Amino acid sequence: MSESTTHWNDVGIDYDKVLNTDESNVKLLAAAVGLLPPETKDLLDIGAGTGRLTSLVRAALPEATILGVDPAPTMVEAAEIKFADDPKVSFAGGLVEDLSFIPDNSFDAVISSFALHHLELDTYKLAAAELFRVLRPGGRFVNADQFCRVMGPAGSPERAKDVLDLLTAKAKHYLEHASFERMLLQIDLLPRFMREDGEILTTPEFWTEKLLSAGFAEAHIVETPPAELLNRVIWAVKPS
């Protein structure tokens, strides 16, 4: 995924408004923000989008300096407008697998939400290494995202059935418990998930394995309700 090719650059919906109708997503983000150390002074928001998660972080950590990074220029522009009056918040284009514009040991915490499942599977090692590099010793990585139960080659029957069953169940849940627009967003993205075209689900364990391999001392998986939607928060700590 590059800054110029991400399909999220062309999303025409009010992303913040639609996701705010989804209580499962609201709870997921709240759980992630709650895992940020209160002493955090410098924070990186990966896949910051329009700044929805950044707003929650700002409310929880009013004194922190925050940098949001996103590969979609339209998202970065929207976030910059939203935070134009906050001198401690800035945004930049960039990819988690290449944060070379950020020096080593720059942040006390890195957070992300519903962004890292866009990664190609062969870039996870690079992404985990970059997350480790930009964190200070003792720093914490927190990732709130959606996951699946089965790994395997794209299009393999077992994996395809798992993803299809999971995402259609999610769409029905959103129609009943969120909004029609949230359901439509899920349905519109379904072909991309099935083709693994910019929307690639992994198991939570796949992520934790990459984090541990990158050098993180510990990695945890936190379940958020409703459990059957497979929304999880993964957090890990860089050794002091």
C-alpha positions in Angstrom: 0.0 0.0 0.0 1.4 3.4 -1.0 0.4 7.0 -0.3 -0.9 7.2 -3.9 -2.7 3.9 -4.3 -4.7 3.5 -1.1 -8.4 3.3 -1.9 -9.2 5.3 1.3 -8.1 8.4 -0.6 -11.4 8.2 -2.5 -13.8 7.5 0.3 -16.7 9.8 -0.1 -18.7 9.2 3.1 -18.6 11.1 6.4 -16.3 8.4 8.0 -16.4 9.8 11.5 -20.2 10.1 11.6 -20.7 6.6 10.2 -18.3 4.9 12.6 -19.7 6.8 15.6 -23.0 5.0 15.1 -21.1 1.7 15.7 -21.0 1.1 19.5 -18.6 -1.9 19.0 -16.1 0.5 17.3 -16.6 3.2 20.0 -15.9 0.6 22.7 -12.9 -0.7 20.8 -11.3 2.8 20.5 -12.1 3.5 24.2 -10.3 0.4 25.2 -7.3 1.3 23.1 -7.0 4.8 24.5 -7.4 3.4 28.0 -4.2 1.4 27.5 -2.1 4.5 26.8 0.2 5.3 29.7 -1.0 8.5 31.4 2.6 9.9 31.4 2.8 9.8 27.6 4.2 13.1 26.3 4.9 12.3 22.6 2.5 10.0 20.7 2.3 8.8 17.1 -1.1 7.9 15.6 -0.6 5.5 12.7 -3.3 5.5 10.0 -4.8 8.6 11.6 -7.4 9.1 8.9 -9.5 12.2 9.6 -8.3 12.4 13.2 -11.2 10.5 14.9 -8.8 8.5 17.2 -6.6 11.6 17.6 -9.5 13.4 19.1 -10.0 10.7 21.7 -6.2 10.7 22.5 -6.2 14.5 22.8 -9.1 14.3 25.3 -7.3 11.6 27.4 -3.8 13.2 27.1 -4.4 17.0 26.9 -0.7 17.8 27.3 0.7 15.4 24.8 2.2 16.2 21.5 0.6 14.1 18.7 1.8 13.3 15.2 -0.7 11.6 12.9 0.5 9.7 9.9 -1.7 8.4 7.0 -1.1 7.3 3.4 -4.3 9.0 2.1 -3.7 12.8 1.2 -7.4 13.6 1.5 -7.5 12.1 5.0 -4.4 14.1 6.0 -6.0 17.3 4.7 -9.2 16.7 6.6 -7.4 16.0 9.8 -5.2 19.1 9.4 -8.4 21.2 9.1 -9.9 19.6 12.1 -6.9 20.3 14.3 -5.9 23.7 12.8 -6.2 25.4 16.1 -4.2 22.8 18.1 -0.4 23.6 17.9 0.4 20.3 19.6 -1.2 18.1 16.9 0.3 17.7 13.4 -0.2 15.3 10.5 1.9 13.9 7.7 1.7 11.5 4.8 3.4 8.2 5.4 3.4 4.4 5.7 3.9 2.4 8.8 6.3 0.1 7.0 8.5 3.1 6.2 8.7 5.8 8.9 12.2 6.8 7.9 11.4 10.5 8.2 11.0 9.9 12.0 14.1 9.5 14.1 14.7 6.5 16.4 13.3 6.6 19.9 10.9 9.5 19.2 7.7 8.5 20.9 6.4 7.3 24.3 3.5 5.6 22.6 2.2 4.6 19.2 -1.5 4.0 18.6 -3.5 2.9 15.6 -7.2 2.0 14.9 -8.8 0.1 11.9 -5.7 0.9 9.8 -3.1 -1.8 9.9 -5.3 -4.6 8.4 -4.6 -2.7 5.1 -1.0 -4.0 5.1 0.2 -6.7 2.7 1.1 -9.7 4.8 4.8 -9.6 3.7 5.2 -6.0 5.1 4.2 -6.9 8.7 7.8 -7.6 9.6 8.9 -4.2 8.3 6.0 -2.5 10.0 6.7 -4.2 13.4 10.4 -3.2 13.1 9.5 0.4 12.4 7.1 0.6 15.3 9.8 -0.8 17.6 12.4 1.7 16.2 10.4 4.9 16.7 9.3 4.0 20.3 11.5 5.0 23.2 12.6 2.2 25.6 9.6 1.3 27.7 7.3 2.7 25.1 4.0 1.1 24.3 2.3 0.2 21.0 -1.5 -0.1 21.0 -3.5 -1.4 17.9 -7.3 -1.5 17.8 -8.4 -3.4 14.7 -10.5 -6.1 13.2 -9.3 -9.7 12.9 -10.3 -13.1 11.6 -9.9 -16.7 12.8 -8.2 -18.4 9.8 -4.9 -17.6 8.1 -4.0 -19.1 4.7 -3.6 -18.3 1.0 -6.0 -15.7 -0.4 -8.9 -17.5 -2.0 -8.3 -20.8 -0.2 -11.8 -22.2 0.7 -11.3 -22.3 4.5 -10.0 -18.8 4.7 -12.5 -17.4 2.3 -15.4 -19.0 4.1 -14.2 -17.6 7.5 -13.8 -14.1 6.1 -17.2 -14.2 4.3 -19.0 -15.6 7.3 -17.4 -13.1 9.6 -18.1 -10.0 7.5 -21.6 -10.9 6.5 -22.4 -11.4 10.2 -20.8 -8.0 10.9 -23.0 -6.4 8.2 -26.1 -7.8 9.8 -24.9 -6.6 13.3 -24.3 -3.1 12.0 -27.8 -3.0 10.4 -29.4 -4.0 13.7 -27.2 -2.2 16.1 -25.5 0.7 14.3 -26.8 2.3 11.1 -27.7 1.5 7.5 -24.7 3.5 6.4 -22.4 1.4 8.6 -23.8 -1.7 7.1 -23.4 -0.4 3.6 -19.7 0.5 4.3 -19.1 -3.1 5.3 -20.9 -4.5 2.2 -19.1 -2.0 -0.1 -15.7 -3.2 1.2 -16.6 -7.0 1.1 -15.2 -7.6 -2.4 -11.9 -6.1 -1.3 -11.7 -8.3 1.8 -12.4 -11.4 -0.3 -9.8 -10.5 -2.9 -7.4 -9.2 -0.2 -7.1 -6.0 -2.2 -6.1 -3.4 0.4 -8.3 -5.1 3.1 -6.5 -8.1 4.5 -7.6 -9.6 7.8 -5.2 -11.6 10.0 -5.5 -13.5 13.2 -4.5 -11.5 16.4 -1.8 -14.1 16.9 -0.2 -13.3 13.6 0.3 -9.7 14.8 1.6 -10.6 18.2 4.1 -13.0 16.6 5.5 -10.2 14.4 5.8 -7.8 17.4 7.6 -10.3 19.5 9.9 -11.1 16.6 10.7 -7.4 16.2 11.9 -7.3 19.8 8.9 -6.3 21.9 9.1 -7.8 25.4 5.5 -8.7 25.7 2.4 -8.6 23.6 -1.3 -8.9 24.7 -4.6 -9.4 23.0 -7.7 -7.7 24.6 -11.2 -8.8 23.6 -13.8 -6.1 23.2 -17.6 -6.6 22.9 -19.3 -8.2 21.1 -16.6 -10.8 21.0 -17.9 -12.5 17.9 -17.1 -9.5 15.7 -13.4 -10.2 16.2 -12.5 -6.6 17.2 -9.4 -6.7 19.4 -6.8 -4.4 20.9 -3.3 -5.6 20.7 -0.7 -3.9 22.9 3.0 -4.5 23.3 5.9 -2.9 25.2 9.5 -2.1 24.0 12.0 -3.2 26.6 13.4 -0.5 28.9 
